């Protein structure tokens, strides 16, 4: 009897987490609290929406670019410079390959119209970051525990 591969045993093993948040304090808290619950995945931080789009869509100056043979999860803030999170979400979900990337909106915005828009565009989850520090930490830790059981597909089969 053969045993399942490590990739089959852990939904996020080998999955790179793309974190798009223009607030460096929030980004650090998110990364630290995901680590605190045991996520060991590579986390790549982007400070604006255009940087995320460049990584996902462009071959630029030899910089590292998304690999079509890899698997990603995108944690995406709405309010960012250059390109909003909503525009990044729209572009990702319009692309035949990139639309496989699970997108979790992780933002302070709790406007019901924006929540609806993000779901209509195809976000997988919408999480509001609490303003209070202890609640913020708890939300991120719960997200980290949730992410440990999520299954993610590679962009190319």
C-alpha positions as a Markdown table, in Angstrom:
| # | Residue | x | y | z |
|---|---|---|---|---|
| 1 | Unk | 0.0 | 0.0 | 0.0 |
| 2 | Unk | 1.4 | 3.4 | -0.9 |
| 3 | Unk | 1.3 | 6.3 | 1.4 |
| 4 | Unk | 0.0 | 9.7 | 0.3 |
| 5 | Unk | 2.6 | 12.3 | -0.5 |
| 6 | Unk | 3.3 | 15.2 | 1.8 |
| 7 | Unk | 1.4 | 17.5 | -0.5 |
| 8 | Unk | -1.7 | 15.3 | -0.1 |
| 9 | Unk | -1.4 | 15.4 | 3.6 |
| 10 | Unk | -1.2 | 19.2 | 4.0 |
| 11 | Unk | -3.4 | 21.5 | 2.0 |
| 12 | Unk | -1.0 | 24.4 | 2.1 |
| 13 | Unk | 2.3 | 22.5 | 1.9 |
| 14 | Unk | 4.3 | 24.2 | -0.9 |
| 15 | Unk | 1.7 | 27.0 | -1.3 |
| 16 | Unk | 3.1 | 30.5 | -1.4 |
| 17 | Unk | 1.0 | 33.1 | 0.5 |
| 18 | Unk | 0.8 | 36.5 | -1.4 |
| 19 | Unk | 0.0 | 39.2 | 1.1 |
| 20 | Unk | -1.1 | 42.6 | -0.3 |
| 21 | Unk | -1.3 | 45.2 | 2.4 |
| 22 | Unk | 0.0 | 48.8 | 2.2 |
| 23 | Unk | 0.1 | 49.1 | 6.0 |
| 24 | Unk | 3.5 | 47.7 | 7.1 |
| 25 | Unk | 2.3 | 47.3 | 10.7 |
| 26 | Unk | -0.7 | 45.2 | 9.6 |
| 27 | Unk | 1.5 | 43.2 | 7.3 |
| 28 | Unk | 4.0 | 42.4 | 10.1 |
| 29 | Unk | 1.2 | 41.4 | 12.5 |
| 30 | Unk | -0.4 | 39.2 | 9.9 |
| 31 | Unk | 2.8 | 37.4 | 9.1 |
| 32 | Unk | 3.8 | 37.0 | 12.7 |
| 33 | Unk | 0.4 | 35.6 | 13.7 |
| 34 | Unk | 0.3 | 33.2 | 10.8 |
| 35 | Unk | 3.7 | 31.9 | 11.9 |
| 36 | Unk | 2.5 | 31.7 | 15.5 |
| 37 | Unk | -0.2 | 29.2 | 14.5 |
| 38 | Unk | 2.3 | 27.0 | 12.6 |
| 39 | Unk | 2.1 | 28.2 | 9.0 |
| 40 | Unk | 5.6 | 27.7 | 7.6 |
| 41 | Unk | 4.7 | 28.8 | 4.0 |
| 42 | Unk | 6.7 | 31.4 | 2.2 |
| 43 | Unk | 4.9 | 34.7 | 2.5 |
| 44 | Unk | 5.6 | 37.4 | -0.1 |
| 45 | Unk | 4.5 | 40.9 | 0.9 |
| 46 | Unk | 3.3 | 43.5 | -1.6 |
| 47 | Unk | 2.8 | 47.1 | -0.6 |
| 48 | Unk | 0.5 | 48.1 | -3.5 |
| 49 | Unk | -1.9 | 46.6 | -5.9 |
| 50 | Unk | 0.2 | 47.2 | -9.0 |
| 51 | Unk | 3.1 | 45.2 | -7.4 |
| 52 | Unk | 0.7 | 42.2 | -7.1 |
| 53 | Unk | -0.4 | 42.6 | -10.7 |
| 54 | Unk | 3.2 | 42.9 | -11.9 |
| 55 | Unk | 4.1 | 39.7 | -10.0 |
| 56 | Unk | 1.2 | 37.8 | -11.4 |
| 57 | Unk | 1.1 | 39.1 | -15.0 |
| 58 | Unk | 4.4 | 40.5 | -16.1 |
| 59 | Unk | 7.9 | 39.4 | -16.9 |
| 60 | Unk | 9.8 | 42.3 | -15.5 |
| 61 | Unk | 13.6 | 42.9 | -15.5 |
| 62 | Unk | 14.4 | 39.5 | -14.3 |
| 63 | Unk | 12.5 | 39.9 | -11.1 |
| 64 | Unk | 10.9 | 36.9 | -9.6 |
| 65 | Unk | 7.5 | 36.3 | -11.2 |
| 66 | Unk | 4.6 | 34.0 | -10.4 |
| 67 | Unk | 5.3 | 30.5 | -11.6 |
| 68 | Unk | 2.5 | 28.8 | -13.5 |
| 69 | Unk | 3.5 | 25.5 | -11.9 |
| 70 | Unk | 3.0 | 26.8 | -8.4 |
| 71 | Unk | 0.1 | 27.3 | -6.0 |
| 72 | Unk | -0.8 | 30.5 | -4.3 |
| 73 | Unk | -3.3 | 32.0 | -1.8 |
| 74 | Unk | -3.8 | 35.8 | -2.0 |
| 75 | Unk | -4.6 | 37.8 | 1.1 |
| 76 | Unk | -5.8 | 41.1 | -0.3 |
| 77 | Unk | -6.5 | 44.5 | 1.2 |
| 78 | Unk | -9.0 | 46.7 | -0.6 |
| 79 | Unk | -7.5 | 50.2 | 0.1 |
| 80 | Unk | -4.1 | 50.2 | -1.5 |
| 81 | Unk | -2.1 | 52.7 | -3.7 |
| 82 | Unk | -1.6 | 52.4 | -7.4 |
| 83 | Unk | -4.3 | 49.7 | -7.9 |
| 84 | Unk | -7.1 | 48.9 | -5.4 |
| 85 | Unk | -7.7 | 45.5 | -4.1 |
| 86 | Unk | -11.0 | 45.4 | -5.9 |
| 87 | Unk | -9.2 | 46.0 | -9.2 |
| 88 | Unk | -6.6 | 43.3 | -8.4 |
| 89 | Unk | -9.4 | 40.9 | -7.6 |
| 90 | Unk | -11.2 | 41.7 | -10.9 |
| 91 | Unk | -8.0 | 41.1 | -12.9 |
| 92 | Unk | -7.1 | 37.9 | -11.1 |
| 93 | Unk | -10.6 | 36.4 | -11.5 |
| 94 | Unk | -10.8 | 37.4 | -15.2 |
| 95 | Unk | -7.7 | 35.4 | -16.1 |
| 96 | Unk | -8.3 | 31.8 | -17.0 |
| 97 | Unk | -5.4 | 30.4 | -15.0 |
| 98 | Unk | -5.1 | 32.9 | -12.2 |
| 99 | Unk | -8.7 | 32.7 | -11.2 |
| 100 | Unk | -7.8 | 29.4 | -9.5 |
| 101 | Unk | -5.9 | 31.4 | -6.9 |
| 102 | Unk | -8.0 | 31.6 | -3.7 |
| 103 | Unk | -8.4 | 35.2 | -2.8 |
| 104 | Unk | -9.2 | 36.2 | 0.8 |
| 105 | Unk | -10.1 | 39.9 | 1.2 |
| 106 | Unk | -8.5 | 41.0 | 4.4 |
| 107 | Unk | -9.4 | 44.6 | 5.0 |
| 108 | Unk | -10.7 | 47.1 | 7.5 |
| 109 | Unk | -13.6 | 48.0 | 5.1 |
| 110 | Unk | -16.9 | 46.6 | 6.2 |
| 111 | Unk | -19.2 | 48.4 | 3.7 |
| 112 | Unk | -21.8 | 45.9 | 2.6 |
| 113 | Unk | -21.6 | 47.2 | -1.0 |
| 114 | Unk | -17.9 | 46.5 | -1.1 |
| 115 | Unk | -18.4 | 43.1 | 0.5 |
| 116 | Unk | -21.0 | 42.3 | -2.2 |
| 117 | Unk | -18.8 | 43.6 | -5.0 |
| 118 | Unk | -15.9 | 41.4 | -3.9 |
| 119 | Unk | -18.1 | 38.3 | -3.7 |
| 120 | Unk | -19.6 | 39.1 | -7.1 |
| 121 | Unk | -16.1 | 39.4 | -8.5 |
| 122 | Unk | -15.1 | 36.0 | -7.1 |
| 123 | Unk | -13.4 | 36.4 | -3.8 |
| 124 | Unk | -13.4 | 33.2 | -1.8 |
| 125 | Unk | -13.7 | 34.8 | 1.6 |
| 126 | Unk | -14.1 | 38.4 | 3.0 |
| 127 | Unk | -12.6 | 39.1 | 6.4 |
| 128 | Unk | -12.8 | 42.4 | 8.2 |
| 129 | Unk | -9.7 | 43.3 | 10.2 |
| 130 | Unk | -10.8 | 44.5 | 13.6 |
| 131 | Unk | -9.4 | 47.8 | 14.8 |
| 132 | Unk | -8.8 | 46.6 | 18.4 |
| 133 | Unk | -5.4 | 44.9 | 18.6 |
| 134 | Unk | -6.4 | 41.8 | 20.6 |
| 135 | Unk | -9.3 | 41.1 | 18.2 |
| 136 | Unk | -7.1 | 41.7 | 15.2 |
| 137 | Unk | -4.6 | 39.1 | 16.4 |
| 138 | Unk | -7.4 | 36.6 | 17.2 |
| 139 | Unk | -8.9 | 37.0 | 13.7 |
| 140 | Unk | -5.5 | 36.4 | 12.0 |
| 141 | Unk | -4.8 | 33.4 | 14.2 |
| 142 | Unk | -8.1 | 31.9 | 13.2 |
| 143 | Unk | -7.4 | 32.6 | 9.6 |
| 144 | Unk | -4.1 | 30.8 | 10.0 |
| 145 | Unk | -5.8 | 27.8 | 11.5 |
| 146 | Unk | -8.3 | 27.8 | 8.7 |
| 147 | Unk | -5.6 | 28.0 | 6.1 |
| 148 | Unk | -4.0 | 24.9 | 7.5 |
| 149 | Unk | -6.9 | 22.8 | 6.3 |
| 150 | Unk | -7.5 | 24.5 | 2.9 |
| 151 | Unk | -6.7 | 22.7 | -0.3 |
| 152 | Unk | -5.2 | 24.8 | -3.1 |
| 153 | Unk | -4.7 | 23.8 | -6.8 |
| 154 | Unk | -1.6 | 24.7 | -8.8 |
| 155 | Unk | -2.2 | 27.1 | -11.6 |
| 156 | Unk | -1.4 | 24.4 | -14.2 |
| 157 | Unk | -2.4 | 20.9 | -13.8 |
